[in-house]
């Protein structure tokens, strides 16, 4: 018997800001309330919860709310739930929920990602970061070289693209410039100032070839997606968006001697799960914690050959809001704020429902790709409005 389809029904998002004083659990509940209202569901109909990466006790700013905590706070009668970091990137939590509803483990699953990093830095006494006396785990590969930021790790791949394929900083800049231009059309976006090429080129370097504007910034917010079973759509009061395909992969978490980032394995796998192709895609919402990660997704998913990403986005017209492949229409993480992966699926659903407002894609978009990660772990969703 064929498995039922999985759909994204309600979506919700809390206030997006920096150094917010509202408790992260309350931000999560704000987003849940919004998603439930849109879906026309009650908390009594929710029987699953999925999140990434679960509560991070070592650094609460990174992930201050876990699945168990949300279950307790809302009195959810959960028949299935999970919260773990050892999955294929942030949107892997949505893929797990989709598998749960397709196999009958649940009917309506709340998927959420809550971040509180800016507030935690501002209030370390309330959100302390534990520091060990020894370097172990993945850190043993980075800390001895003072490469403690993911910017250092991604920069190596960007530098190789420049050396091997001729990628230029002016080409890479189009990710940040497009993000910032689209963020100006998004009233919820964190960044409200335009960005010019001259400003980009003059910005201080973080780790060559990535400059300040190639990096997202710490943000406080919560994003919620409700994943519903196809045979439960009669309970849903909004336009459901089908999860037409999903894929994910894990490379070396240590980043040690990996030839390619995980995005390059995930992209081809996504198309193996569907009859859709790149020609059917109306918009892409690509993870841009660092600009090169977004560029890698264009290549990994086959929108252009490997090594041609720079040429593909050169000048920015192709990926502009009114271009042939609108990219990160809400501003991405570089423009809208570091929502850590979930913002891309939220925006894809918004666009496919025609609810983007000033940033809405013209015409009748029906198919979108949303991704998260791309370095040592990656996940991609192909979303369709039937």
Secondary structure, DSSP 8 states (H G I E B T S, - for coil): -----EEEEEEEE---BSS--S-HHHHHHHHHHHHHHHHT--GGG--EEEESS---TTBTTT----HHHHHHHHT---SEEEE-SSSSSTTHHHHHHHHHHHTTS-SEEEEEEEEEHHHHHHTTTTS-B---SS--GGGGGTGGGT--SHHHHHHHHHHHHHHHH---HHHHHHHHHHHHHHHTT-TT-S--S---HHHHHHS-EEETTEEGGGB----EEEEEEEEEEGGGGGG--S--EEEEEEEEEE--TT-TT-SS-THHHHHHHHHHT-S--GGG--EEE---SBHHHHHHHHHHTTSS-TT-HHHHHTTSSTTSTTSSSEE-TT-HHHHH---TTHHHHHHHHHHHTT--GGG--SS---EEEEEEE-SSEEEEEEEE--
